[in-house]
Amino acid sequence: MSARSEAVPRGNKATGVVEKAGSPDVRNKLLDLSESVIRADAPIAAASRDFQNFQTPSIPPKLHLAKFTIPRVPEQAFPGGRIGRAEPHSLPEGTAGRCVANVDKRVHLESHPGLPGEATRPKGIDRPSEDIHKDVTRPFYEPRAVNHTVRTPSPNFSRPNGRQSPEMMIGERTDWTSSQVVTPRLAEPEHDLVKAGKQKRRMQKNAVQVSQLSINTFLIFAVWRWAAYFYVFIPFVALALVLNCIMVFSILVFTVKHKFLLPEERELPARPETIVYLLPCYNETREELTKSLDSLARQREIEGHKRSLIIICDGKVRGEGMQKTTADTLSQDILVIRTFRRRITAAYLAWDQQEMDITIQKGTYKDLPYIAILKDFNQGKRDALILARTFLYNFNIRAENPQTRLSQSLFSELSSFLINDCGIKKACCLVGMDADTYFDELCVAELLKESRLGSRSQILLCTHLLTSSLIQSYQYTVGVSGYVSVDFQGYNWNFLRLYQSTEYTISQGLRRMHQSIATKKVSCLPGCCQLLKVCETTCGDQVLINLFGYYPKPTDGLLRQIRATASEDRNHVCLMLSARSNAQTRQALRAHAYTAVPDSVPIFLSQRKRWTLGATSNDLMLVTSRGIQWFERVLAFCNVWTWFLNIFILACLACLIYACFCE
């Protein structure tokens, strides 16, 4: 055997193969080949040994930052009905994570060198926190051993080994042994959906604007070009005028009918109805809040009715020129007589499917028992309406153990308030008002009188309302609106106030009066002055949760987004009239309420934009939905028609004025 072959280690597998070869030349060639294989394999073996004995280096990894929203988890997601979040986890040894939370619940995840004394946690352990939501800025980590990523857990799915399923990629680290930077994976599905939804709504908005401008321009040109055929264009302009004349005539006919021929019956209940006041507020001043609360405490001719007050402060916001937030103003300066105060974490599942932390306070305000719900974050007026209405409805049917979005703690506190503090075992009527509105002294009494009107031939709509002996025919009327006027006390007279006062008078004195007298389908019960019967028709899950409580998806279209964010009071009534075709809503002209209106042009235009879009989108829903009374469908179509052709109609009116006075 040659010296070269003896130099090869005996234990190598390649050596055994070489020794079995016959010719020395063949053995030498095989030895050359085996040595090259060994030299090429050595780094791989070394890397494998290093990987097995891998220790996290002390230098921090490169982590691509991204924003993510901490998911709020419903009660059913965890055993025992608790709503919780995962405990903070430790990053690999030598590094530590830090979360900086903003008030909008978005969290920045950063990586920096490890801090001394930080608690660590074994990998693979995920469980809900035992002490939930003590601090909104709680860090939220989930370690990954192989794929160096950070993910948010899925709220509705868990793996068999207890680890929560990853749902959203947040960032990706680079390899410590490589200088190549891995591209961050920031295009998570939700981001793509939001982007696609915005683009979709932008395209729909542009399409509506272009079509509206084009059609109006063509009609204006057609009137000028073919002036001899003016009669063709009369229906475009005169439709609203014709319907207004029909409504005036109809009001006269039905007034005579109800007064002299077939008067409606007004029945008194066996026991006085229980009344729950609802006052949602956001950034109102102390003067506005005090004025509203005083008007509720001064109500007359309802002394025999058990009353309670629920105040819902939507977040902690300061209005213009305010030193304190509205929540602090309420709890510290106005509601000074308090008997109970408690903070409840994860109190209920909000409109956007996230749990909400609140502070509740009980007491009396001028002998009127109240409970104030101070929410940590702003979720809009719709969330406050859903919270109050769904509680009252489930409170009335609590013997059936209904499923509710409220936690057991909040439901128990609210129930205890009604039963023990107010003596209310069944909530009958919910009277809503805005924090910038105040009632006349007889407003609530007039609302109650109007709610007792009804026809015995109708099918009973309200269920679970008081006891069976109290369910009378007047309860076919499930909603009543008051007469809202502009508050001129303490304000200067200006054009904006006069215009809004005129608009209120026309809208309530014509269409809403016709709806109340003729069709019994008032399509807007303004939130500043309304009465609702607490029953399945108004506060049941089908209307309140499934329809009114629908939270728009990122990919929803323009109409659904508008209906979910503008004119929530009108939207609730329109959904109710569509789902419950036999429901009746009315207007009480003697129930006066006075509301503050915008003084500045920008605020006025912003309000007009919301109201116009909200009214038009809901009228379009009345046109296309089932269960709508036929004349109300025609009126809704006329409103949409007038809005779409407003440029053409204004141009025709301008030409008419010019022809009358200038030629």
JOTAWO-V359528 format. One record per pair of residues at least 12 apart in sequence whose C-alpha atoms are under 8 Angstrom apart, sorted by the first residue. I is the first residue (numbers start at 1). J is the second residue. If there is no record, write none. Layout:
I J
I J
This chain:
4 28
5 27
5 28
5 31
8 31
14 31
14 34
15 31
18 30
18 31
56 92
56 93
56 94
57 93
57 94
57 176
58 93
58 94
58 95
58 113
59 94
59 95
59 113
60 94
60 95
60 111
60 112
60 113
61 111
61 173
61 174
61 175
61 176
62 111
62 173
62 174
63 110
63 111
63 171
63 172
63 173
63 174
64 171
64 172
64 173
64 184
65 108
65 109
65 110
65 170
65 171
66 108
66 109
66 170
66 171
66 186
67 106
67 107
67 108
67 109
67 170
68 106
68 107
68 108
68 170
69 105
69 106
69 107
70 105
70 106
70 107
70 152
71 152
71 153
71 154
71 155
71 354
72 85
72 155
72 353
72 354
72 355
73 85
73 155
73 156
73 353
73 354
73 355
74 155
74 349
74 353
74 354
74 355
77 155
77 156
77 157
78 128
83 132
83 346
83 355
84 128
84 129
84 130
84 132
84 133
84 346
85 127
85 128
85 129
85 132
85 133
86 126
86 127
86 128
86 129
86 140
86 141
87 126
87 127
87 128
87 129
87 139
87 140
87 141
88 138
88 139
88 140
88 141
88 142
89 120
89 121
89 140
89 141
89 142
89 143
90 119
90 120
90 121
90 141
90 143
91 143
92 143
93 114
94 113
94 114
95 111
95 112
95 113
95 114
95 115
96 111
96 112
96 113
96 114
96 115
96 118
97 109
97 110
97 111
97 112
97 114
98 110
98 111
98 112
98 139
99 137
99 138
99 139
99 140
100 137
100 139
101 136
101 137
101 138
102 137
103 377
104 377
105 136
123 143
123 145
124 143
124 163
125 162
125 163
126 142
126 162
126 163
126 164
127 162
132 345
132 346
133 345
133 346
133 357
134 345
148 172
148 173
149 169
149 170
149 171
149 172
149 173
150 169
150 170
150 171
150 172
151 166
151 167
151 168
151 169
151 170
152 166
152 167
152 168
152 169
152 170
153 165
153 166
153 167
153 168
154 166
154 167
168 188
168 189
169 185
169 186
169 188
170 185
170 186
170 188
171 184
171 185
171 186
172 184
172 185
193 554
193 555
194 554
194 555
196 554
196 555
197 554
197 555
197 556
197 557
198 554
198 555
200 555
200 557
201 556
201 557
201 558
204 557
204 558
205 558
212 644
212 645
215 645
216 645
216 647
216 648
217 648
219 648
220 648
220 651
220 652
236 649
237 649
237 652
239 638
240 638
240 639
240 642
243 635
244 510
244 511
247 510
247 511
247 514
248 510
248 514
250 514
250 518
251 513
251 514
251 517
251 518
254 517
254 518
255 517
264 453
264 454
264 455
265 453
265 454
265 455
265 474
266 449
266 452
266 453
266 454
266 474
267 452
267 453
267 472
267 473
267 474
268 452
269 470
269 472
270 469
270 470
271 470
272 304
272 305
272 306
273 305
273 306
273 428
273 429
274 305
274 306
274 307
274 424
274 426
274 427
274 428
274 429
275 305
275 306
275 307
275 308
275 427
275 428
275 429
275 430
275 431
276 307
276 308
276 309
276 310
276 427
276 428
276 429
276 430
276 431
277 307
277 308
277 309
277 310
277 430
277 431
277 432
277 433
278 309
278 310
278 311
278 312
278 388
278 430
278 431
278 432
278 433
279 309
279 310
279 311
279 312
279 432
279 433
279 434
279 435
280 311
280 312
280 313
280 314
280 381
280 384
280 385
280 433
280 434
280 435
281 311
281 312
281 313
281 314
281 326
281 434
281 435
282 313
282 314
282 315
282 316
282 317
282 326
283 317
283 318
283 319
283 325
283 326
284 319
284 326
284 435
284 436
285 319
285 322
285 326
286 326
286 329
286 330
286 334
288 435
288 436
288 437
289 435
289 436
290 334
291 437
291 438
292 434
292 435
292 436
292 437
292 438
292 439
293 438
295 438
295 439
295 440
295 441
296 438
296 439
297 365
297 366
297 367
297 368
298 441
299 440
299 441
299 442
299 443
299 444
299 445
300 441
300 442
300 445
301 442
301 445
302 444
302 445
306 422
306 423
306 424
307 368
307 369
307 422
308 368
308 369
308 370
308 418
308 422
309 368
309 369
309 370
309 371
310 370
310 371
310 372
310 373
310 388
311 370
311 371
311 372
311 373
312 372
312 373
312 374
312 375
312 384
313 326
313 327
313 372
313 373
313 374
313 375
314 374
314 375
314 376
314 377
314 378
314 379
314 380
314 381
314 384
315 327
315 374
315 375
315 376
315 377
315 378
315 379
316 328
316 375
316 376
316 377
316 378
327 374
331 361
335 363
335 364
335 365
337 363
337 364
337 365
338 361
338 362
338 363
338 364
339 361
339 362
339 363
340 361
340 362
340 363
341 359
341 360
341 361
341 362
342 359
342 360
342 361
343 357
343 358
343 359
343 360
344 357
344 358
344 359
344 360
344 409
344 410
345 357
345 358
346 358
346 407
347 406
347 407
347 409
347 410
348 405
348 406
348 407
348 410
349 405
349 406
350 379
350 383
350 387
350 405
351 379
351 382
351 383
351 386
351 549
351 550
351 551
352 551
356 375
356 376
356 377
357 375
357 376
358 373
358 374
358 375
358 376
359 373
359 374
359 375
359 376
360 372
360 373
360 374
361 373
362 417
369 421
369 422
371 414
371 417
381 568
382 549
382 568
383 549
386 544
386 545
386 549
389 534
389 539
389 544
390 404
390 539
390 540
390 541
390 544
391 404
391 406
391 411
392 427
392 534
393 427
393 534
393 535
393 536
393 539
393 540
395 415
395 426
395 427
396 425
396 426
396 427
396 464
396 465
396 466
397 464
426 465
426 466
427 465
427 466
427 534
428 465
428 466
428 533
428 534
429 531
429 532
429 533
429 534
430 531
430 532
430 533
430 534
431 444
431 529
431 530
431 531
431 532
432 527
432 528
432 529
432 530
432 531
433 527
433 528
433 529
433 530
434 527
434 528
434 529
435 528
436 595
436 596
437 528
437 593
437 594
437 595
437 596
438 593
438 594
438 595
439 592
439 593
439 594
440 591
440 592
440 593
440 594
442 591
442 592
443 482
443 590
443 591
443 592
443 593
444 591
445 591
446 588
446 590
446 591
447 480
447 481
447 482
447 530
447 531
447 588
447 591
448 531
450 480
450 586
450 587
450 588
451 474
451 475
451 477
451 478
451 479
451 480
451 586
452 474
452 475
452 477
453 474
453 475
453 477
454 473
454 474
454 475
454 476
454 477
455 473
455 474
455 476
456 473
456 474
458 473
458 476
458 582
459 476
459 582
460 473
460 475
460 476
461 475
461 476
461 536
461 537
461 582
461 583
462 475
462 476
462 478
462 533
462 535
462 536
462 537
463 535
463 536
464 535
464 536
465 534
465 535
475 533
476 583
476 584
477 583
477 584
477 585
477 586
478 532
478 533
478 537
478 538
478 583
478 584
478 585
479 525
479 530
479 531
479 532
479 533
479 584
479 585
479 586
480 525
480 530
480 531
480 532
480 585
480 586
480 587
480 588
481 524
481 525
481 526
481 529
481 530
481 531
481 585
481 586
481 587
481 588
482 525
482 526
482 529
482 530
482 587
482 588
482 589
482 590
482 591
482 592
482 593
483 508
483 529
483 587
483 588
483 589
483 590
483 591
483 592
483 593
484 504
484 528
484 529
484 592
484 593
484 594
484 595
485 501
485 504
485 505
485 592
485 593
485 594
485 595
486 500
486 501
486 594
486 595
486 596
486 597
487 594
487 595
487 596
487 597
496 598
496 599
496 601
496 604
497 597
497 598
497 599
500 597
512 587
513 587
515 586
516 585
516 586
516 587
517 586
519 629
519 632
520 584
520 585
520 586
521 577
521 583
521 584
521 585
521 586
521 632
522 584
522 585
522 586
522 587
523 570
523 573
523 574
523 577
523 585
524 569
524 570
524 571
524 573
524 574
525 569
525 570
525 573
526 569
526 570
527 569
528 593
528 595
529 593
537 576
537 580
537 583
538 576
543 572
543 575
543 576
543 579
544 572
547 575
548 564
548 571
548 572
548 575
550 564
551 564
552 564
559 617
562 613
562 614
562 617
563 614
563 617
563 618
566 610
566 611
566 613
566 614
567 610
567 611
567 614
567 615
570 614
570 615
570 618
571 614
571 618
574 618
574 621
574 622
577 627
577 628
578 622
578 625
578 626
578 627
578 628
579 626
579 627
580 627
581 627
581 628
581 629
616 639
616 640
616 643
619 636
619 637
619 639
619 640
620 636
620 637
620 640
622 636
623 636
623 637
